[in-house]
């Protein structure tokens, strides 16, 4: 398994969700970077978000976002602060 540019773009979108407020969604506008628009669409097709342009996290999407954000926190640990 490798980290493709597509997977990295999906991780970046998951990292934008505010996990402290489940009522706060995300909107990826049609004029956003093509990689972001495509990533949002893929996340929806995978059942992680409610809308092709973002929307809200599904239960599975919340799990994915929590793990993605936790990994980012770990990788950006004390050595990078």
C-alpha positions, 0 to 999 in steps of 0.5 A: 500500500502506498500513499497516492496523491488521491489518498493524500487529498482525501486525508486533507479533506478529512483533516478539515472537519471540525470533530468538536462539532458534529453539526458543522459540515464542510462544503468544497465549492466547484471552483476549488482545486480540482484535486479537492473536488475529486477527493470530496467526491471520492469520500462521498462514494466511499460512504464517508460523507453525506454529499459529493461536495462534502456535507457532514461526516457519516459514522464511518467518516467520523471514524476516518476523520478521527484517525486521520487527524490523530495521525497528523497530530502524532506525525507533527509531534513535539519534534515539530513544535 
